[in-house]
Structure formats: structure tokens, C-alpha cells
Amino acid sequence: MKIILASASPRRKELLRQIGLQFEIQVSDADETVAEKSPALLVEKLSERKATAVKEMRAGNTPAGQLGEVSRELIIGADTVVCYEDQILGKPKDAEDAYRMLSLLQGKSHKVYTGVTLLLDDKTYSFHEETEVELYPMTEEEIREYISVENCYDKAGSYAIQGFFARYIKGIQGDYNNVVGLPVARLYQELKRVWNCN
């Protein structure tokens, strides 16, 4: 069975390789605008939207009359957000937006949600993981320094736990890889369940 990762994230790609999966990448062009206040539901909906968009793209690339010759494909979509109190923090628009987000989070605890959707044939399986992250206090200079040396603009909440920002991580409760961008241990268990059911 062919596995397709519907994401351009180098972190998700590395995590899938880390657990020994062979896969192809096809980037989703899905609209990521969703009016949803629950971070858990938001990431599940967006992960499903991304996976569905890739499924439709791949179906459109299959020549008529050849559907029966195509191997079965399992498509993985994922989305991550950071949530502080009632605020959902996605990717920052610019340096000032990154500064605003990091100023909110510094010295406090927040939650990271990653939603994952698996599409196989006509079936959809979605789940999410939640991890709590506590940060040490950061000065304005430290926040500005981080923004200047790290590409914050493709990261939910404006930080990457596995990079330069590790110096500010006081502790986590839950799956570390979930904060990186993909809860691969849970994903592997879900993949086994899906494979066994099909």
C-alpha cells in the first residue's frame, strides 16, 4: 500500500522517516480558513481538508480507464496549532506577529494540538493529540534574538521546540513529537488499526 504525506513540512517528513515508513509527498493546496473555536476540532478539520485535497488532486491525475490499475493509497494529512487560554495561535504573518505570540507564551504554559487524518479508499479516520508546554520567562531581547535567527513563519505559535528555542522549554506533559508536528507513536498505532481493518 502506497503512503502519501499531504504536507510540505520537513519536520513531519523526518518524523515519518524516523519510524521507518516509506512514503511520497504531495503538498495540499487546501484553504486553511476554518471558523472553529475548539483547537482540537480545528486541527482535525484542517487535517481532513488537507488529506481530501490531495486525494482529489491525485484522482484528477489518474487517466480515465486506469483506476483499476492504481495501487491503494493511504493519505496522511496533519495540522498543528498552539493554544494559550482561549487564543488559537497558528503561523505568524510577520515578525511583529511572531513577537506578539512569543510575548504571550513566555513564562507560561500553553497547549499544542496536532490533528491527523488518514484517508484510505472511501474511509476517513481522524484523531488529535494534545501536549502541554511550559516556557521559561523570556526578555524582549531574547524574543527579538530568536525571531532574527530562526524562521518562525512556518511554525504554529512562532517556535520550534527542537531548535534554538529548546533553551526556553521548562517542561512538557505529553508527546514531544506532537509539538514538533506529528504524534508518530499514536499515528503508528492508528495505522496498524486501519491496516488490520482493511
Residue pairs with C-beta under 8 A, 6 or more apart in sequence:
1 71
1 72
1 73
1 74
1 120
1 195
2 23
2 24
2 71
2 72
2 73
2 74
3 21
3 22
3 23
3 24
3 73
3 74
3 75
3 76
4 23
4 24
4 25
4 26
4 54
4 58
4 73
4 74
4 75
4 76
5 12
5 13
5 16
5 23
5 24
5 25
5 26
5 76
6 26
6 27
6 28
6 50
6 51
6 53
6 54
6 75
6 76
6 77
6 78
7 13
7 25
7 27
7 28
7 50
7 76
7 77
7 78
8 25
8 27
9 78
9 154
9 181
9 182
11 160
11 162
11 180
11 181
11 182
12 78
12 181
12 182
13 25
15 177
15 180
15 181
15 182
15 184
16 23
16 76
16 182
16 184
18 184
19 184
19 185
19 187
19 188
23 76
26 54
26 57
26 58
27 54
28 49
28 50
28 51
28 53
28 54
28 57
28 77
29 53
29 57
30 46
30 49
30 50
30 52
30 53
31 49
32 46
32 49
32 79
32 90
34 42
34 45
34 46
34 49
36 42
36 45
37 86
37 88
39 81
39 83
39 88
39 111
39 113
40 113
40 115
40 128
40 130
42 79
42 81
42 88
42 113
42 115
43 79
43 80
43 81
43 113
43 114
43 115
43 128
44 115
44 117
44 126
44 127
44 128
45 115
46 77
46 79
46 115
47 77
47 78
47 79
47 115
47 116
47 117
47 126
48 77
48 115
48 117
48 124
48 126
49 77
50 77
50 78
50 79
50 117
51 75
51 76
51 77
51 117
51 118
51 119
51 124
52 77
52 117
52 119
54 75
54 77
55 73
55 75
55 119
58 73
58 75
62 70
72 120
72 121
73 120
74 118
74 119
74 120
74 191
74 194
75 118
75 119
75 120
76 116
76 117
76 118
76 187
77 116
77 117
77 119
78 114
78 115
78 116
78 117
78 181
78 182
79 114
79 115
80 112
80 113
80 114
80 115
80 156
80 178
80 181
81 88
81 89
81 90
81 112
81 113
81 156
81 157
82 88
82 89
82 90
82 101
82 105
82 110
82 111
82 112
82 113
82 156
82 157
83 89
83 110
83 111
83 112
83 113
84 104
84 105
84 108
84 110
84 111
87 104
89 101
89 104
89 105
89 156
89 157
89 158
90 156
91 153
91 154
91 155
91 156
91 158
92 98
92 100
92 101
92 152
92 153
92 158
93 153
94 153
95 147
95 152
97 158
98 147
98 152
98 153
98 158
99 143
99 144
99 147
101 157
101 158
102 138
102 143
102 146
102 147
102 157
102 158
102 159
103 140
103 143
105 135
105 157
105 159
106 135
106 136
106 137
106 138
106 143
106 168
107 135
107 136
107 137
107 138
108 134
108 135
109 132
109 133
109 134
109 135
110 132
110 133
110 135
110 157
111 130
111 131
111 132
111 133
112 130
112 131
112 132
112 133
112 156
112 157
112 178
112 179
113 128
113 129
113 130
114 128
114 129
114 178
114 181
114 182
114 183
115 126
115 127
115 128
116 126
116 127
116 128
116 129
116 182
116 183
116 186
116 187
116 190
117 124
117 125
117 126
118 124
118 125
118 126
118 190
118 191
118 194
119 125
120 194
120 198
121 198
123 194
123 198
125 190
125 194
127 186
127 190
129 174
129 175
129 178
129 183
129 186
130 174
130 178
131 172
131 173
131 174
131 175
131 176
131 178
131 179
132 172
132 173
132 174
133 161
133 169
133 171
133 172
133 179
134 169
134 170
134 171
134 172
135 168
135 169
135 170
136 168
136 169
136 170
138 146
138 168
142 168
146 152
146 159
146 164
146 165
146 168
147 158
149 164
150 159
150 160
150 163
150 164
150 165
152 158
152 159
159 165
159 168
160 180
161 169
161 172
161 176
161 179
161 180
162 180
172 179
175 183
175 185
175 186
177 183
177 184
177 185
178 186
